[in-house]
Each structure stands twice: as C-alpha cells, then as structure tokens.
Amino acid sequence: MAAEEDKRVEPESFLGLVPGAQQRGRLKIYAGAAAGVGKTCQMLAEAHQLRKRGVDVVVGLVETHGRAETAAWIGDLEVIPRRKVEYRAVVLEEMDLDAILARRPEMAVVDELAHTNAPGSRHEKRFQDVEELLAAGISVIGAVNIQHVESLAPLVKRITGTEVRETVPDTFIARADQIVDVDLAVEELRERLREGKIYPPESIERALRNFFKPSNLASLRELALREVARSLDRQRQQRAAAATQGGRMPSVSERIAVALSSNPPRSDSLLRKAARIAGQLNAGWYAVHVETPSESVQKISTRDFRALLDNINLAADLGAETVWLRSDDVVGALLDFARDKGVTKIIVGRTRQPFWSRWFRRPVAARLIARARNVDIEVLADNGGDPSS
C-alpha cells in the first residue's frame, strides 16, 4: 500500500457532492487505458479517506482478480457479501444490490461497471445496478476501462484487434458528476504485467504480444486522456453557462440528425461516430429512420428489421432521441425534419450500391447534398474510426 500513497487522492470535492436524504446519489468514475493501471486501488484509497471524514461508505463489489495489493487496499472497509447465483451447475457471485439498498450507506464502491450480470439478475448489467443505487440516494464510486465506453468500441477494435463485448452506454458516462483518469506510463504498465500483477503467469506472454503491445497501450492511453478532458471541458461549459443563466442549464446550440437505413450493415458504427461528433460539439442529436412504402416493416427481412431495432436501441443508449418517420421521399422527409427541429448537420453513411443501380437513382447522400440549403451534410465512412482522429 505504501507505493500507492504517492498517488494523491483528494476526495474533498466529491465529499461536498454527497447528497442528503431523498436526493439522487452522485457518481464518480475512475477511468483508465487498461486493466492494471490502478483504478481499483485509487477507488479504495478514496473510500478510506472518505470514511475518515465521517462518510458512511461500503464496498459494494471489488474485483481483486487475485491481486494481493488490490486485496490489501480493502483493509477494514465494510464489504457487502456477494449474492450467489447458480447457473448451469456453476455458482456465480454477483453484487448484492438488495443488500446494499437495505444497508443504505451514503456511498458504495462498485468495480467493473461494464460487467454483465448472471442470468436471472434484476438488471442485465452492473451499471444498471448502479443506476438503481443512485436513484435511491446512494452515491457511487466506480471504475471502467476506456475500451468499454460504447461509442469507442469500434475504434478500440481497430487499434487492438480485440472486439469489446461488454460496454457502458455513453449516456451513463455523461451523467457522472466526476471522471478521473488513472494514468500509467506504457512501460510501467507492461512491467506490472511481467511481474504477474495483472494477469496469471500463463496469460502474460500472450497479453504482451497482443493487447498490451506498446503501440496499443499508447493509443488507449491517449484515448482515455482525451475522453476525460472532453468530459471535464463539457462540465466546465455547463457550469459556466448555468452561472450566467440564473442556475438554469444551457440549451444546446447545435443539433445533429443521423439517417438510419432499413438495410443497416454498418449503422452501429455510424451511430457511434455520430455520438462522438455530438459530444465534441455539445450538440443534441437525433437518430432518424424514414420508412418508405417499398421498405415498410412488412416488406423488409426479419434480419434487417431486428438489426434496425437493435440500432434504434443503441442510438438511445448513446444519447440520441430516436425518430421514426413515414414518407415516400426519404430526402424530403429528412430535410423537413431538419428544418422543423433546427438541425444544423445531417450525417449519413456511405451507401454501398451495385454500380448499375446508380444509373437509375443516386444514393441518398448525393441527393441530400444536391437539395440541402441551410443544413450541412456529412458523409461518414463505415470503417469504425474516430471522427476526431
């Protein structure tokens, strides 16, 4: 523990946010580039300091992964016993949400926010458990690796070659009252891996050659720093604007609309890119599907219909307002919607059409560009990249 004491943990600012009775709890997130940077230790160090200041704090769930130094940081903090769930003859352990709610501490420490709960749990994901704690007036200090942020998953796959299956919605991250980046130099993190402080011995060499390659870690580290900087800048702008408007939260100055196709092989990537753009511009945004007679829900394939619904749900998780329009003129409907809602930019994906079909009708993107007068049209590639890079 002594080595960690040099990392300054200053809980005073968050202590002032701990709500009184009947108020919604506050959320603080420790974010990092990868496993092993020290997020959990930082959370537990803060929990100890908060307890010294009189805050009633418990450990809701901490994943030590067999790391002795992480387990040592728990110390004499009160730990809520885990709930045991039997699934397919295997006993799984999950955070006991009901026990924490019954205990009603002022604050709970909850690790690995992107975790998927065992089947039969009240909520599918751990971050949803946290949302229930917050609604009950219990503040939470949590942790997440940057690759688990929903809109960043395609970019992380491009960087590392690893598909991220467990994610936290951007809307959840955006609701955090504080986000702290836990940073560690690339070589220092790789050395911790070699010393067996992150993964078991049999996994070390493979991790060093793959996810923990220096180039991957450098990119993820930059991504984490940039994400936290954006969050802090957004919070500063909101506080400053609220202070000049008598405490009222500012309205967004820009609005973006994303066109959702009924044949959406890469719409998930398009939505994640749009979410990043909206976040950079502090803009409100819409995910708009225009149903035409030839592509009605009765005529499109079951696979495409399910994919369309999945993308509508994804858009909502990313913070969009979803809109379903009906028209025989997709371009006209999008432009009319943009005018009515004050949309300043329409984002569309690049259409993959057989070359012969272009002789009969131009793609939606080309027709939008030709007809748009007071709105920008942005056409995005479908390679999953980060629009800010």
VENBELSUL-V540377 format. One line per field, one symbol per residue. ss: DSSP state (@ for helix, = for strand, . for the rest). phi: phi as a letter, one per 20 degrees, with the letter a starting at -180 (. if undefined). burial: I if it has 24 or more other ideal C-beta (glycine too) atoms within 12 Angstrom, else O. Layout:
ss = ???
phi = ???
burial = ???
This chain:
ss = .@@@@@.....@@@@...........======......@@@@@@@@@@@@@@....=====......@@@@@@@...==...=====..=====..@@@@@@@...====.....=........=@@@@@@@@@@...=======@@@=@@@@@@@@@@@.......=.@@@@@...=====...@@@@@@@@@......@@@@@@@@@....@@@@@@@@@@@@@@@@@@@@@@@@@@@@@@@..........======......@@@@@@@@@@@@@@@..========.@@@......@@@@@@@@@@@@@@@@...======...@@@@@@@@@@@@...=====.....@@@@@....@@@@@@@@....=====.........
phi = .ffeffefddegffgfeffefmdffdccdedbfafnfoffffffffffffffeneeccefaceelmefffffffleffdfgfeeceblmdeddcfeffffffflffbcecelfegeffgnffdfcfffgfgffffenefcdccbeffefgfegffffffdmdeeedcdfgffffeffbcdeddbggfffffffffmeccfgfdfffffedgefgfffffffffffffffffffffffffffffecmneffefeccccdedeecdfcffffffffffffffeldfbcddddeegfcfffdffgffffffffffffgffeoeeecddcaecfffffffffffemfdbddceffedggffffebffggfffffefcdbfdcddfdenfefee
burial = OOOIOOIOIOIOOIIOIIIOOOOOIIIIIIIIIIIIIIIIIIIIIIIIIIIOOOIOIIIIIIIOOOIOIIOOIIOOIIIIOOIOOOOOOOOOOIIIIOIIIOIOIIIIIIIIIIIOIIOOIOOOIIIIIIIIIIOIIIIIIIIIIIIIIIIIIIIIIIIIOIOIOIIIIIIIIIIIIIIIIIIIOIOIIIOIIOOOIIIOOOOOOOIIOOIIOOOIIIIIIIIIIIIIOIIOOIIOOOOOOOOOOOOOOOOIOIIIIIIIIIIIOIIIIIIIIIIIIIIIIIIIIIIIIIIIOOIOOOOOOOOOOOIIIOIIOIIIIIIIIIIOIOOOOIIOIIIOIIOOIOIIIIIIIOIOOOOOOOOOOOIIIOIIOOIIOOIOIIIIOOOIOIIOO
